[in-house]
Amino acid sequence: MRIEVAASSVDAVLYDMKDTVAVVIDVLRATTVITTALENGAAACYPVTEVEEAKTLADAMKAEHPGRKVLLSGERGALLIPGFDLANSPLEFTPDIVTDAHIAMTTSNGTRALVVARAAEKVYVACLRNAAAVANAIKHYEKVLLVCSGTADHADISDSMAAAVIIHELINLGIPLQMGDLAMMCHSFYDPDTFEQRIRNSFHGQRLLALGLEDDLDYCCKVNVSNIVATYDGSRVK
């Protein structure tokens, strides 16, 4: 397997995704939210880049399917968008709220990365919580691009850590890897004893802590506790 890592959605557009499987990662917090929502019974998530786009999509789904449970989810600056049903906290996506729901969502980084990844042959959604399950799902592909969503168009430690875990799990599965430079860098600082503290010390981790979202941070840092492996078809994740 040839495996590359893109540091952010901006970097991802530089890669030729033809015949490539993309794995989109936004540990803090969009792909953790999507994984949690589907694990707790959501029908599908619909990632878009803009706030108004999410509102328009939700309105269209309600009009087309009057009986459908439709929710709006998103954040800007890590906080709830006014008028939306849910922010970007995985702890909000409980079964009583999201079961059978169709969720239109927009976030600062993660949904942008998913939209960029539509150029790939297939798109998986990954976070720390399902890293091993995702590694198992992609083990037979020849070309894989791990798309870290990043923060404000820059690299994010939490996403790089999840990329490192996925690479580590592929190696554990006995998959021969030809790694690009950034993939080798991620793998080189894989250390399960220290990476949670590194994430907490990161720019994004510190921002969540400053906003009183330590429980979110703790939840997002759990590794290999979910078997949910979602895919994105360019319209919805399910």
MDAnalysis code that builds the backbone (N, CA, C; Angstrom):
import MDAnalysis as mda
import numpy as np

u = mda.Universe.empty(714, n_residues=238, atom_resindex=np.repeat(np.arange(238), 3), trajectory=True)
u.add_TopologyAttr("name", ["N", "CA", "C"] * 238)
u.add_TopologyAttr("resid", np.arange(1, 239))
u.add_TopologyAttr("resname", ["MET", "ARG", "ILE", "GLU", "VAL", "ALA", "ALA", "SER", "SER", "VAL", "ASP", "ALA", "VAL", "LEU", "TYR", "ASP", "MET", "LYS", "ASP", "THR", "VAL", "ALA", "VAL", "VAL", "ILE", "ASP", "VAL", "LEU", "ARG", "ALA", "THR", "THR", "VAL", "ILE", "THR", "THR", "ALA", "LEU", "GLU", "ASN", "GLY", "ALA", "ALA", "ALA", "CYS", "TYR", "PRO", "VAL", "THR", "GLU", "VAL", "GLU", "GLU", "ALA", "LYS", "THR", "LEU", "ALA", "ASP", "ALA", "MET", "LYS", "ALA", "GLU", "HIS", "PRO", "GLY", "ARG", "LYS", "VAL", "LEU", "LEU", "SER", "GLY", "GLU", "ARG", "GLY", "ALA", "LEU", "LEU", "ILE", "PRO", "GLY", "PHE", "ASP", "LEU", "ALA", "ASN", "SER", "PRO", "LEU", "GLU", "PHE", "THR", "PRO", "ASP", "ILE", "VAL", "THR", "ASP", "ALA", "HIS", "ILE", "ALA", "MET", "THR", "THR", "SER", "ASN", "GLY", "THR", "ARG", "ALA", "LEU", "VAL", "VAL", "ALA", "ARG", "ALA", "ALA", "GLU", "LYS", "VAL", "TYR", "VAL", "ALA", "CYS", "LEU", "ARG", "ASN", "ALA", "ALA", "ALA", "VAL", "ALA", "ASN", "ALA", "ILE", "LYS", "HIS", "TYR", "GLU", "LYS", "VAL", "LEU", "LEU", "VAL", "CYS", "SER", "GLY", "THR", "ALA", "ASP", "HIS", "ALA", "ASP", "ILE", "SER", "ASP", "SER", "MET", "ALA", "ALA", "ALA", "VAL", "ILE", "ILE", "HIS", "GLU", "LEU", "ILE", "ASN", "LEU", "GLY", "ILE", "PRO", "LEU", "GLN", "MET", "GLY", "ASP", "LEU", "ALA", "MET", "MET", "CYS", "HIS", "SER", "PHE", "TYR", "ASP", "PRO", "ASP", "THR", "PHE", "GLU", "GLN", "ARG", "ILE", "ARG", "ASN", "SER", "PHE", "HIS", "GLY", "GLN", "ARG", "LEU", "LEU", "ALA", "LEU", "GLY", "LEU", "GLU", "ASP", "ASP", "LEU", "ASP", "TYR", "CYS", "CYS", "LYS", "VAL", "ASN", "VAL", "SER", "ASN", "ILE", "VAL", "ALA", "THR", "TYR", "ASP", "GLY", "SER", "ARG", "VAL", "LYS"])
u.atoms.positions = np.array([
    [0.841, -1.189, 0.000],
    [0.000, 0.000, 0.000],
    [0.886, 1.253, 0.000],
    [0.541, 2.192, -0.877],
    [1.156, 3.511, -0.848],
    [0.263, 4.404, 0.009],
    [0.799, 4.977, 1.082],
    [-0.010, 5.784, 1.984],
    [0.632, 7.156, 2.173],
    [-0.193, 8.175, 1.966],
    [0.243, 9.553, 2.124],
    [-0.617, 10.220, 3.194],
    [-0.115, 11.308, 3.744],
    [-0.877, 12.115, 4.692],
    [-0.886, 13.555, 4.210],
    [-2.071, 14.146, 4.133],
    [-2.210, 15.577, 3.867],
    [-2.443, 16.281, 5.191],
    [-1.701, 17.361, 5.452],
    [-1.736, 18.011, 6.757],
    [-3.025, 18.782, 7.008],
    [-3.715, 19.182, 5.933],
    [-4.958, 19.937, 6.067],
    [-5.739, 19.814, 4.768],
    [-6.967, 20.327, 4.777],
    [-7.771, 20.278, 3.561],
    [-7.132, 21.107, 2.447],
    [-6.433, 22.175, 2.819],
    [-5.728, 22.986, 1.818],
    [-4.626, 22.174, 1.145],
    [-3.889, 21.405, 1.932],
    [-2.848, 20.547, 1.362],
    [-3.435, 19.405, 0.536],
    [-4.612, 18.936, 0.931],
    [-5.208, 17.785, 0.253],
    [-5.504, 18.060, -1.210],
    [-5.831, 19.304, -1.544],
    [-6.162, 19.613, -2.939],
    [-4.945, 19.483, -3.841],
    [-3.755, 19.415, -3.269],
    [-2.530, 19.284, -4.063],
    [-2.286, 17.851, -4.514],
    [-3.028, 16.902, -3.957],
    [-2.830, 15.490, -4.277],
    [-3.765, 15.069, -5.410],
    [-3.251, 14.240, -6.278],
    [-4.078, 13.610, -7.308],
    [-4.812, 12.443, -6.653],
    [-6.128, 12.571, -6.516],
    [-6.898, 11.546, -5.803],
    [-7.472, 10.473, -6.721],
    [-7.105, 10.516, -8.006],
    [-7.571, 9.477, -8.911],
    [-7.065, 8.115, -8.441],
    [-7.936, 7.127, -8.431],
    [-7.595, 5.763, -7.997],
    [-7.079, 5.730, -6.560],
    [-7.505, 6.695, -5.767],
    [-7.053, 6.806, -4.381],
    [-8.234, 6.740, -3.431],
    [-8.037, 6.062, -2.316],
    [-9.027, 6.055, -1.243],
    [-8.621, 7.111, -0.226],
    [-9.551, 7.996, 0.102],
    [-9.278, 9.049, 1.077],
    [-9.883, 8.664, 2.423],
    [-9.167, 9.008, 3.475],
    [-9.654, 8.826, 4.841],
    [-9.603, 10.202, 5.500],
    [-10.765, 10.762, 5.781],
    [-10.833, 12.112, 6.335],
    [-10.859, 12.041, 7.860],
    [-9.996, 12.852, 8.477],
    [-9.812, 12.841, 9.931],
    [-10.019, 14.243, 10.479],
    [-10.905, 14.378, 11.446],
    [-11.038, 15.624, 12.209],
    [-11.397, 15.239, 13.640],
    [-10.375, 14.876, 14.390],
    [-10.564, 14.352, 15.741],
    [-11.317, 15.342, 16.617],
    [-10.951, 16.640, 16.520],
    [-11.560, 17.691, 17.327],
    [-12.342, 18.667, 16.443],
    [-13.589, 18.334, 15.914],
    [-14.354, 17.227, 16.431],
    [-15.278, 16.585, 15.397],
    [-15.260, 17.077, 14.159],
    [-16.315, 16.721, 13.210],
    [-16.413, 15.224, 12.920],
    [-15.283, 14.558, 12.655],
    [-15.410, 13.136, 12.320],
    [-15.690, 12.290, 13.558],
    [-15.311, 12.788, 14.738],
    [-15.723, 12.118, 15.972],
    [-17.231, 12.256, 16.151],
    [-17.760, 13.441, 15.843],
    [-19.202, 13.673, 15.915],
    [-19.947, 12.766, 14.944],
    [-19.474, 12.684, 13.701],
    [-20.152, 11.853, 12.701],
    [-20.152, 10.391, 13.127],
    [-19.006, 9.910, 13.571],
    [-18.922, 8.525, 14.037],
    [-19.883, 8.275, 15.186],
    [-19.948, 9.197, 16.123],
    [-20.838, 9.062, 17.279],
    [-22.298, 9.112, 16.855],
    [-22.636, 10.035, 15.975],
    [-24.024, 10.164, 15.514],
    [-24.512, 8.874, 14.867],
    [-23.700, 8.299, 13.992],
    [-24.100, 7.063, 13.312],
    [-24.137, 5.890, 14.287],
    [-23.203, 5.873, 15.214],
    [-23.201, 4.814, 16.224],
    [-24.460, 4.878, 17.079],
    [-24.974, 6.077, 17.285],
    [-26.158, 6.266, 18.129],
    [-27.460, 6.328, 17.348],
    [-27.420, 5.901, 16.082],
    [-28.658, 5.681, 15.359],
    [-29.054, 6.698, 14.321],
    [-28.226, 7.707, 14.047],
    [-28.552, 8.673, 13.002],
    [-28.642, 7.974, 11.647],
    [-29.546, 8.451, 10.800],
    [-29.700, 7.863, 9.471],
    [-28.547, 8.237, 8.559],
    [-28.132, 9.507, 8.604],
    [-27.039, 9.976, 7.754],
    [-26.651, 11.382, 8.172],
    [-25.410, 11.756, 7.828],
    [-24.933, 13.118, 8.013],
    [-24.596, 13.698, 6.640],
    [-24.894, 14.973, 6.455],
    [-24.723, 15.638, 5.169],
    [-23.765, 16.820, 5.349],
    [-22.483, 16.640, 5.115],
    [-21.515, 17.710, 5.346],
    [-21.508, 18.743, 4.217],
    [-21.523, 20.006, 4.589],
    [-21.399, 21.114, 3.632],
    [-20.439, 22.146, 4.218],
    [-20.022, 23.087, 3.403],
    [-18.991, 24.022, 3.841],
    [-19.546, 25.286, 4.478],
    [-20.720, 25.742, 4.053],
    [-21.211, 27.047, 4.480],
    [-22.454, 26.940, 5.353],
    [-22.634, 27.920, 6.223],
    [-23.795, 27.944, 7.131],
    [-25.099, 28.000, 6.348],
    [-25.196, 28.913, 5.400],
    [-26.439, 29.044, 4.633],
    [-26.718, 27.801, 3.800],
    [-25.674, 27.157, 3.335],
    [-25.823, 25.913, 2.574],
    [-26.452, 24.828, 3.442],
    [-26.036, 24.755, 4.697],
    [-26.609, 23.773, 5.620],
    [-28.078, 24.066, 5.878],
    [-28.406, 25.340, 6.078],
    [-29.798, 25.720, 6.315],
    [-30.672, 25.388, 5.107],
    [-30.165, 25.700, 3.924],
    [-30.921, 25.417, 2.697],
    [-31.138, 23.924, 2.523],
    [-30.099, 23.151, 2.799],
    [-30.211, 21.696, 2.681],
    [-31.230, 21.144, 3.662],
    [-31.184, 21.601, 4.899],
    [-32.141, 21.121, 5.900],
    [-33.567, 21.473, 5.496],
    [-33.773, 22.691, 5.022],
    [-35.112, 23.108, 4.588],
    [-35.602, 22.248, 3.426],
    [-34.696, 21.944, 2.500],
    [-35.069, 21.131, 1.339],
    [-35.446, 19.716, 1.760],
    [-34.693, 19.132, 2.702],
    [-35.017, 17.780, 3.171],
    [-36.358, 17.752, 3.891],
    [-36.647, 18.790, 4.661],
    [-37.937, 18.852, 5.355],
    [-39.084, 18.995, 4.376],
    [-38.886, 19.787, 3.328],
    [-39.936, 19.989, 2.336],
    [-40.191, 18.736, 1.506],
    [-39.107, 18.048, 1.169],
    [-39.225, 16.853, 0.325],
    [-39.765, 15.662, 1.099],
    [-39.413, 15.588, 2.389],
    [-39.856, 14.475, 3.230],
    [-40.429, 15.047, 4.534],
    [-41.695, 15.470, 4.514],
    [-42.274, 16.165, 5.674],
    [-42.186, 15.382, 6.982],
    [-42.182, 14.065, 6.923],
    [-42.123, 13.269, 8.149],
    [-40.718, 12.955, 8.618],
    [-39.715, 13.404, 7.867],
    [-38.334, 13.066, 8.183],
    [-37.824, 13.909, 9.358],
    [-37.042, 13.281, 10.207],
    [-36.391, 13.988, 11.314],
    [-35.111, 14.607, 10.788],
    [-35.076, 15.934, 10.740],
    [-33.941, 16.665, 10.191],
    [-33.375, 17.584, 11.265],
    [-32.048, 17.537, 11.428],
    [-31.373, 18.372, 12.407],
    [-30.272, 19.182, 11.730],
    [-30.023, 20.366, 12.280],
    [-28.918, 21.208, 11.836],
    [-27.817, 21.159, 12.877],
    [-26.612, 20.871, 12.431],
    [-25.481, 20.774, 13.348],
    [-24.323, 21.588, 12.806],
    [-23.614, 22.262, 13.704],
    [-22.432, 22.963, 13.235],
    [-21.815, 23.882, 14.255],
    [-20.644, 24.384, 13.891],
    [-19.939, 25.328, 14.755],
    [-19.164, 26.326, 13.913],
    [-18.940, 27.459, 14.538],
    [-17.940, 28.406, 14.076],
    [-17.214, 28.886, 15.324],
    [-15.895, 28.867, 15.275],
    [-15.116, 29.193, 16.453],
    [-15.342, 28.219, 17.580],
    [-15.674, 26.962, 17.245],
    [-15.923, 25.864, 18.193],
    [-17.224, 26.027, 18.965],
    [-18.062, 26.996, 18.578],
    [-19.309, 27.258, 19.296],
    [-20.521, 27.051, 18.396],
    [-21.658, 26.783, 19.028],
    [-22.917, 26.559, 18.322],
    [-23.247, 27.727, 17.397],
    [-23.673, 27.405, 16.197],
    [-24.150, 28.418, 15.253],
    [-25.567, 28.821, 15.654],
    [-25.855, 30.082, 15.814],
    [-27.202, 30.509, 16.212],
    [-28.281, 29.926, 15.297],
    [-29.326, 29.385, 15.902],
    [-30.422, 28.797, 15.151],
    [-30.251, 27.326, 14.820],
    [-29.073, 26.766, 15.090],
    [-28.824, 25.350, 14.825],
    [-29.283, 24.509, 16.015],
    [-29.601, 23.251, 15.732],
    [-30.079, 22.339, 16.780],
    [-28.953, 21.825, 17.656],
    [-27.800, 21.580, 17.041],
    [-26.672, 20.961, 17.734],
    [-25.391, 21.686, 17.374],
    [-24.466, 21.715, 18.301],
    [-23.141, 22.275, 18.013],
    [-22.274, 21.175, 17.413],
    [-21.021, 21.148, 17.790],
    [-20.093, 20.151, 17.251],
    [-19.515, 19.317, 18.387],
    [-20.331, 19.099, 19.407],
    [-19.916, 18.286, 20.542],
    [-20.468, 16.877, 20.394],
    [-19.615, 15.863, 20.380],
    [-20.131, 14.495, 20.252],
    [-21.042, 14.101, 21.403],
    [-20.901, 14.762, 22.536],
    [-21.715, 14.423, 23.698],
    [-23.175, 14.835, 23.519],
    [-23.438, 15.716, 22.570],
    [-24.816, 16.126, 22.292],
    [-25.565, 15.099, 21.433],
    [-24.828, 14.242, 20.755],
    [-25.423, 13.352, 19.756],
    [-25.837, 12.031, 20.391],
    [-26.750, 12.128, 21.340],
    [-27.225, 10.969, 22.087],
    [-28.321, 10.252, 21.304],
    [-28.559, 8.975, 21.598],
    [-29.574, 8.231, 20.847],
    [-30.954, 8.878, 20.861],
    [-31.351, 9.458, 21.988],
    [-32.691, 10.051, 22.032],
    [-32.810, 11.266, 21.128],
    [-31.690, 11.899, 20.794],
    [-31.721, 13.074, 19.927],
    [-31.508, 12.714, 18.463],
    [-30.615, 11.780, 18.165],
    [-30.218, 11.579, 16.764],
    [-30.771, 10.318, 16.110],
    [-31.422, 9.437, 16.848],
    [-31.932, 8.218, 16.214],
    [-32.834, 8.563, 15.036],
    [-32.530, 7.973, 13.879],
    [-33.271, 8.152, 12.622],
    [-33.165, 9.559, 12.049],
    [-32.288, 10.388, 12.571],
    [-32.178, 11.768, 12.099],
    [-31.282, 11.878, 10.873],
    [-31.638, 12.809, 10.005],
    [-30.800, 13.228, 8.891],
    [-30.199, 14.572, 9.300],
    [-28.862, 14.639, 9.365],
    [-28.185, 15.765, 9.991],
    [-27.393, 16.552, 8.948],
    [-27.852, 17.768, 8.679],
    [-27.105, 18.689, 7.830],
    [-26.082, 19.389, 8.712],
    [-24.822, 19.340, 8.323],
    [-23.791, 19.850, 9.224],
    [-22.727, 20.661, 8.494],
    [-22.227, 21.671, 9.182],
    [-21.121, 22.463, 8.662],
    [-20.200, 22.829, 9.811],
    [-18.911, 22.622, 9.617],
    [-17.914, 22.948, 10.638],
    [-16.777, 23.731, 9.987],
    [-15.916, 24.262, 10.825],
    [-14.841, 25.115, 10.321],
    [-13.819, 24.353, 9.487],
    [-13.601, 23.072, 9.820],
    [-12.522, 22.322, 9.177],
    [-12.956, 20.974, 8.605],
    [-13.640, 20.169, 9.410],
    [-13.931, 18.799, 9.016],
    [-14.815, 18.657, 7.797],
    [-15.896, 19.426, 7.730],
    [-16.790, 19.282, 6.576],
    [-16.116, 19.802, 5.309],
    [-15.247, 20.790, 5.459],
    [-14.483, 21.269, 4.299],
    [-13.587, 20.159, 3.765],
    [-12.943, 19.429, 4.661],
    [-12.060, 18.344, 4.232],
    [-12.840, 17.243, 3.528],
    [-14.023, 16.940, 4.032],
    [-14.846, 15.927, 3.382],
    [-15.223, 16.353, 1.971],
    [-15.604, 17.599, 1.798],
    [-15.978, 18.081, 0.466],
    [-14.778, 18.013, -0.479],
    [-13.606, 18.373, -0.009],
    [-12.392, 18.273, -0.830],
    [-12.130, 16.828, -1.244],
    [-12.382, 15.907, -0.326],
    [-12.077, 14.491, -0.567],
    [-13.034, 13.821, -1.544],
    [-14.079, 14.525, -1.965],
    [-15.024, 13.929, -2.921],
    [-14.351, 13.498, -4.214],
    [-13.179, 14.050, -4.501],
    [-12.469, 13.682, -5.730],
    [-11.888, 12.274, -5.666],
    [-11.828, 11.681, -4.495],
    [-11.243, 10.348, -4.328],
    [-12.196, 9.266, -4.819],
    [-11.630, 8.094, -5.044],
    [-12.423, 6.942, -5.491],
    [-13.440, 6.539, -4.426],
    [-13.030, 6.586, -3.170],
    [-13.902, 6.268, -2.048],
    [-13.420, 7.078, -0.857],
    [-14.362, 7.448, 0.046],
    [-14.004, 8.287, 1.189],
    [-14.510, 7.647, 2.476],
    [-13.584, 7.437, 3.400],
    [-13.919, 6.936, 4.727],
    [-13.796, 8.074, 5.739],
    [-14.498, 7.905, 6.861],
    [-14.494, 8.904, 7.928],
    [-13.834, 8.288, 9.158],
    [-12.787, 8.951, 9.653],
    [-11.997, 8.360, 10.741],
    [-11.754, 9.362, 11.864],
    [-11.533, 8.809, 13.037],
    [-11.117, 9.578, 14.207],
    [-10.315, 8.627, 15.088],
    [-9.925, 9.063, 16.238],
    [-9.198, 8.158, 17.131],
    [-10.076, 7.008, 17.591],
    [-11.347, 7.277, 17.803],
    [-12.241, 6.276, 18.376],
    [-12.432, 5.060, 17.465],
    [-12.305, 5.244, 16.154],
    [-12.526, 4.111, 15.236],
    [-11.309, 3.820, 14.364],
    [-10.125, 4.247, 14.803],
    [-8.931, 4.138, 13.959],
    [-8.632, 2.704, 13.531],
    [-8.706, 1.758, 14.455],
    [-8.413, 0.364, 14.114],
    [-9.438, -0.196, 13.138],
    [-10.703, 0.150, 13.334],
    [-11.751, -0.329, 12.431],
    [-11.552, 0.223, 11.028],
    [-11.155, 1.479, 10.934],
    [-10.892, 2.073, 9.624],
    [-9.676, 1.416, 8.971],
    [-8.630, 1.187, 9.741],
    [-7.453, 0.506, 9.196],
    [-7.830, -0.846, 8.603],
    [-8.668, -1.563, 9.291],
    [-9.103, -2.869, 8.788],
    [-9.911, -2.722, 7.500],
    [-10.702, -1.654, 7.395],
    [-11.543, -1.446, 6.214],
    [-10.723, -1.073, 4.981],
    [-9.583, -0.413, 5.179],
    [-8.804, 0.065, 4.025],
    [-7.614, -0.817, 3.689],
    [-7.446, -1.916, 4.388],
    [-6.204, -2.688, 4.293],
    [-5.933, -3.288, 2.912],
    [-6.965, -3.422, 2.073],
    [-6.762, -4.054, 0.766],
    [-6.532, -3.040, -0.360],
    [-6.576, -1.754, -0.061],
    [-6.412, -0.747, -1.113],
    [-4.931, -0.501, -1.409],
    [-4.664, -0.070, -2.636],
    [-3.278, 0.150, -3.060],
    [-2.803, 1.572, -2.787],
    [-3.716, 2.562, -2.876],
    [-3.343, 3.961, -2.667],
    [-4.310, 4.588, -1.662],
    [-3.755, 5.109, -0.585],
    [-4.568, 5.718, 0.464],
    [-4.003, 7.088, 0.809],
    [-4.890, 8.064, 0.927],
    [-4.520, 9.400, 1.381],
    [-5.275, 9.693, 2.672],
    [-4.540, 9.857, 3.766],
    [-5.137, 10.255, 5.028],
    [-5.235, 11.780, 5.027],
    [-6.457, 12.285, 4.989],
    [-6.692, 13.729, 4.898],
    [-6.961, 14.273, 6.294],
    [-5.960, 14.891, 6.880],
    [-6.145, 15.572, 8.164],
    [-6.850, 16.897, 7.895],
    [-7.916, 17.169, 8.626],
    [-8.664, 18.400, 8.378],
    [-7.885, 19.634, 8.796],
    [-7.078, 19.484, 9.846],
    [-6.299, 20.608, 10.319],
    [-7.157, 21.630, 11.050],
    [-6.522, 22.707, 11.453],
    [-7.196, 23.817, 12.113],
    [-6.789, 25.110, 11.428],
    [-7.775, 25.823, 10.900],
    [-7.517, 27.094, 10.204],
    [-6.444, 26.931, 9.127],
    [-6.569, 25.845, 8.359],
    [-5.688, 25.558, 7.222],
    [-4.269, 25.160, 7.615],
    [-4.055, 24.877, 8.881],
    [-2.742, 24.438, 9.338],
    [-2.841, 23.038, 9.945],
    [-1.695, 22.392, 10.096],
    [-1.659, 21.055, 10.684],
    [-2.200, 21.080, 12.110],
    [-2.820, 19.986, 12.500],
    [-3.393, 19.848, 13.838],
    [-2.861, 18.549, 14.444],
    [-2.340, 18.643, 15.656],
    [-1.719, 17.479, 16.283],
    [-2.692, 16.322, 16.432],
    [-3.933, 16.609, 16.811],
    [-4.887, 15.522, 17.045],
    [-5.139, 14.710, 15.783],
    [-5.242, 15.387, 14.632],
    [-5.444, 14.668, 13.375],
    [-4.201, 13.864, 13.001],
    [-3.032, 14.452, 13.231],
    [-1.786, 13.732, 12.947],
    [-1.648, 12.499, 13.822],
    [-2.111, 12.599, 15.071],
    [-2.077, 11.451, 15.970],
    [-2.984, 10.335, 15.467],
    [-4.174, 10.701, 14.999],
    [-5.079, 9.682, 14.469],
    [-4.489, 9.030, 13.223],
    [-3.848, 9.828, 12.377],
    [-3.161, 9.258, 11.213],
    [-2.092, 8.271, 11.669],
    [-1.367, 8.631, 12.719],
    [-0.327, 7.738, 13.253],
    [-0.921, 6.433, 13.753],
    [-2.067, 6.513, 14.412],
    [-2.702, 5.293, 14.922],
    [-3.151, 4.403, 13.768],
    [-3.735, 4.996, 12.740],
    [-4.178, 4.211, 11.585],
    [-2.980, 3.517, 10.931],
    [-1.883, 4.257, 10.746],
    [-0.676, 3.654, 10.170],
    [-0.167, 2.522, 11.055],
    [-0.148, 2.757, 12.352],
    [0.292, 1.726, 13.307],
    [-0.591, 0.481, 13.200],
    [-1.891, 0.675, 13.094],
    [-2.802, -0.466, 13.002],
    [-2.621, -1.220, 11.689],
    [-2.352, -0.512, 10.604],
    [-2.078, -1.192, 9.332],
    [-0.822, -2.051, 9.439],
    [0.198, -1.523, 10.077],
    [1.424, -2.299, 10.276],
    [1.139, -3.535, 11.118],
    [0.325, -3.385, 12.168],
    [-0.049, -4.527, 13.002],
    [-0.797, -5.598, 12.221],
    [-1.515, -5.152, 11.171],
    [-2.239, -6.103, 10.324],
    [-1.319, -6.782, 9.310],
    [-0.060, -6.381, 9.301],
    [0.897, -6.987, 8.390],
    [0.873, -6.412, 6.991],
    [0.327, -5.206, 6.840],
    [0.241, -4.591, 5.513],
    [1.567, -3.913, 5.179],
    [2.228, -4.302, 4.094],
    [3.462, -3.609, 3.696],
    [3.114, -2.180, 3.257],
    [3.778, -1.203, 3.817],
    [3.468, 0.194, 3.534],
    [4.641, 0.895, 2.863],
    [4.312, 1.647, 1.827],
    [5.252, 2.599, 1.248],
    [4.738, 3.966, 1.672],
    [5.413, 4.584, 2.622],
    [4.907, 5.809, 3.229],
    [5.527, 7.056, 2.621],
    [4.673, 8.062, 2.391],
    [5.177, 9.377, 2.044],
    [5.843, 10.018, 3.250],
    [6.496, 11.151, 3.030],
    [7.285, 11.765, 4.096],
    [6.431, 12.122, 5.314],
    [5.260, 12.738, 5.094],
    [4.450, 13.134, 6.234],
    [3.869, 11.915, 6.945],
    [3.579, 10.861, 6.202],
    [3.130, 9.613, 6.827],
    [4.237, 9.052, 7.722],
    [5.483, 9.111, 7.238],
    [6.602, 8.640, 8.062],
    [6.764, 9.503, 9.306],
    [6.575, 10.812, 9.169],
    [6.677, 11.702, 10.326],
    [5.609, 11.379, 11.367],
    [4.370, 11.187, 10.898],
    [3.289, 10.832, 11.828],
    [3.619, 9.535, 12.554],
    [4.048, 8.547, 11.796],
    [4.363, 7.255, 12.395],
    [5.504, 7.358, 13.396],
    [6.444, 8.236, 13.127],
    [7.637, 8.324, 13.975],
    [7.325, 8.860, 15.369],
    [6.259, 9.669, 15.505],
    [5.951, 10.141, 16.855],
    [4.723, 9.463, 17.456],
    [4.400, 8.273, 16.923],
    [3.366, 7.468, 17.555],
    [3.843, 7.016, 18.939],
    [3.112, 7.416, 19.942],
    [3.439, 7.022, 21.313],
    [2.151, 7.065, 22.132],
    [1.505, 5.905, 22.336],
    [0.213, 5.890, 23.023],
    [0.263, 6.404, 24.451],
    [1.447, 6.476, 25.027],
    [1.555, 6.953, 26.410],
    [1.572, 8.473, 26.525],
    [1.827, 9.148, 25.422],
    [1.965, 10.611, 25.503],
    [1.035, 11.386, 24.581],
    [0.416, 10.739, 23.594],
    [-0.272, 11.559, 22.598],
    [-1.519, 12.255, 23.133],
    [-2.208, 11.703, 24.152],
    [-3.359, 12.423, 24.692],
    [-2.924, 13.751, 25.309],
    [-1.809, 13.742, 26.019],
    [-1.326, 14.994, 26.602],
    [-0.890, 15.956, 25.513],
    [-0.306, 15.436, 24.449],
    [0.074, 16.309, 23.332],
    [-1.157, 16.979, 22.739],
    [-2.227, 16.214, 22.589],
    [-3.462, 16.785, 22.046],
    [-4.015, 17.855, 22.980],
    [-4.004, 17.584, 24.266],
    [-4.494, 18.564, 25.236],
    [-3.648, 19.842, 25.203],
    [-2.356, 19.702, 24.911],
    [-1.462, 20.861, 24.876],
    [-1.497, 21.609, 23.539],
    [-2.159, 21.039, 22.553],
    [-2.173, 21.649, 21.226],
    [-3.030, 22.917, 21.212],
    [-2.898, 23.691, 20.164],
    [-3.691, 24.918, 20.022],
    [-5.184, 24.625, 20.129],
    [-5.647, 23.640, 19.367],
    [-7.077, 23.311, 19.366],
    [-7.499, 22.710, 20.703],
    [-6.652, 21.864, 21.267],
    [-6.959, 21.299, 22.573],
    [-7.087, 22.375, 23.635],
    [-6.168, 23.328, 23.630],
    [-6.217, 24.418, 24.599],
    [-7.451, 25.294, 24.389],
    [-7.864, 25.473, 23.153],
    [-9.067, 26.272, 22.893],
    [-10.303, 25.583, 23.463],
    [-10.406, 24.268, 23.268],
    [-11.550, 23.544, 23.823],
    [-11.552, 23.611, 25.347],
    [-10.379, 23.484, 25.940],
    [-10.291, 23.577, 27.400],
    [-10.710, 24.963, 27.872],
    [-10.295, 25.997, 27.160],
    [-10.652, 27.369, 27.542],
    [-12.159, 27.610, 27.432],
    [-12.813, 26.872, 26.561],
    [-14.264, 27.001, 26.391],
    [-15.051, 26.084, 27.326],
    [-14.336, 25.382, 28.212],
    [-15.000, 24.492, 29.159],
    [-15.427, 23.169, 28.563],
    [-14.763, 22.758, 27.484],
    [-15.157, 21.545, 26.764],
    [-14.200, 20.384, 27.027],
    [-13.749, 20.274, 28.263],
    [-12.813, 19.210, 28.615],
    [-13.433, 17.826, 28.415],
    [-14.719, 17.669, 28.691],
    [-15.374, 16.370, 28.495],
    [-15.356, 15.974, 27.024],
    [-15.536, 16.952, 26.139],
    [-15.414, 16.679, 24.705],
    [-14.017, 16.171, 24.384],
    [-13.031, 16.847, 24.918],
    [-11.643, 16.485, 24.651],
    [-11.352, 15.068, 25.124],
    [-11.805, 14.743, 26.321],
    [-11.600, 13.390, 26.856],
    [-12.259, 12.347, 25.959],
    [-13.468, 12.644, 25.503],
    [-14.213, 11.718, 24.652],
    [-13.482, 11.506, 23.323],
    [-13.039, 12.586, 22.728],
    [-12.398, 12.507, 21.414],
    [-11.050, 11.797, 21.453],
    [-10.403, 11.778, 22.619],
    [-9.080, 11.170, 22.739],
    [-9.118, 9.664, 23.000],
    [-10.292, 9.091, 23.172],
    [-10.391, 7.647, 23.368],
    [-10.037, 6.938, 22.060],
    [-9.262, 5.868, 22.171],
    [-8.738, 5.186, 20.981],
    [-9.356, 3.798, 20.830],
    [-9.803, 3.515, 19.603],
    [-10.255, 2.172, 19.217],
    [-11.375, 1.634, 20.112],
    [-12.384, 2.471, 20.325],
    [-13.536, 2.058, 21.123],
    [-14.803, 1.937, 20.283],
    [-14.692, 2.196, 18.986],
    [-15.857, 2.121, 18.098],
    [-15.529, 1.278, 16.876],
    [-16.499, 0.501, 16.443],
    [-16.350, -0.292, 15.222],
    [-17.083, 0.318, 14.035],
    [-17.632, 1.518, 14.219],
    [-18.342, 2.188, 13.141],
    [-17.350, 2.666, 12.085],
    [-17.584, 2.281, 10.841],
    [-16.771, 2.756, 9.723],
    [-17.718, 3.357, 8.696],
    [-17.778, 4.672, 8.677],
    [-18.701, 5.364, 7.778],
    [-18.003, 5.732, 6.475],
    [-18.782, 5.817, 5.406],
    [-18.268, 6.260, 4.118],
    [-19.083, 7.454, 3.622],
    [-18.436, 8.267, 2.814],
    [-19.026, 9.492, 2.280],
    [-19.148, 9.336, 0.770],
    [-20.349, 9.525, 0.242],
    [-20.572, 9.326, -1.195],
    [-20.579, 10.631, -1.970],
    [-20.124, 11.703, -1.348],
    [-20.140, 13.011, -1.991],
    [-21.353, 13.824, -1.643],
    [-22.327, 13.178, -1.021],
    [-23.528, 13.856, -0.579],
    [-23.783, 13.629, 0.904],
    [-23.704, 12.362, 1.298],
    [-23.998, 12.041, 2.683],
    [-23.021, 11.010, 3.232],
    [-22.904, 10.996, 4.548],
    [-22.086, 10.015, 5.240],
    [-23.027, 9.070, 5.959],
    [-22.807, 7.780, 5.752],
    [-23.637, 6.793, 6.439],
    [-22.888, 5.473, 6.549],
])
